Amino acid sequence: MTLLDEKEQVVEEAVNPRLERKARKQESWRGFFHAAPAYVYLILFFVLPLLIIFVFSFGSRSNTGKPLLENWNFDSWGRLVDPLVRTIAIRSLWMALLNTAVCLMIAYPFAYWIATRAKQRTRTLLLIAVLIPFWSNFLVRTYAWRMLLGSDGYITQLGEATGLWGRMLFTQPAVFIGLLYGYLPFMVLPLYAALERMDWGLIEAGRDLYASGSKAFRKITLPLSKPGIIAGSILVFIPSLGAYVTPDILGGAKTNLLGNLLVTQFQAARNWPFGSALSGAILIVMLVATMIYFRTGGRTI
């Protein structure tokens, strides 16, 4: 066999569809084995606990509070439409949506200015300032707000001195302030990531075509930053909907949200089936929000 024939045979084997499928299959199995530890971790600590929750949601509760898995029923799921649960759910949804909207209104101009106007050194310092709250525990930061909003806190004293407000602790505004402070960085960072990598030459092209600044923003900047808006909204809305620490510390018993109701069912009431059904409902809402995120352009962020 000549050298030319050997080269032709090598080329033929390289373009053979059967050999290509075999190579892809081997590569797929190699990737599976590399990711096997992650799959095991997700199954043990994510999928399995979710299955346990859904199983308990169809059980019942004994007189002593012991969960029973006999005679499966939908009683716990039916209690989700009770007036009390509905009121708390509407309040939680309203607080989560309001927090998401306010975070977006504050974070977008801030992220836009960092990405377009700030110098490199200033940009780095501002991003560090956004990340500084993560350097301390969330619980500690929430208790710091409790001191500020208490009767002896600086914010309460300022409100009483000006006559604009009184003591804010254990009120819905206090819970909202805590949620806004806690989750604002989760809105700033995705927005900055989307704006920072945007092609600003498109803005110049729009202005060359006699588009005004506001029109260029509506037609170019806003659509191109849509992935950051969606990602930030999801990152703020989901934890705000299931928040427990903030309403428990800053809202007290007057501002119960879904997170407080959920913990009460597992600890005080010892009603595991209803608590599991409530957990399942919250997970379904969060899953729907995540699906909306991926279907509306979140893949590109």
Secondary structure, DSSP 4 states (H G I P E B T S, - for coil): --HHHHHHHHHHHHT-HHHHHHHHHHHHHHHHHHHHHHHHHHIIIIIHHHHHHHHHHTSEE-TTS-EE-SS--SHHHHGGGSHHHHHHHHHHHHHHHHHHHHHHHHHHHHHHHHHHTS-HHHHHHHHHHHHGGGGS-HHHHHHHHHHHHSTTSHHHHHHHHHTS----TTSHHHHHHHHHHHHHHHHHHHHHHHHHTS-THHHHHHHHTT--HHHHIIIIIHHHTHHHHHHHHHHHHHHHHT--HHIIIIITTTS--HHHHHHHHHTTS--HHHHHHHHHHHHHHHHHHHHHHHHTTGGG-
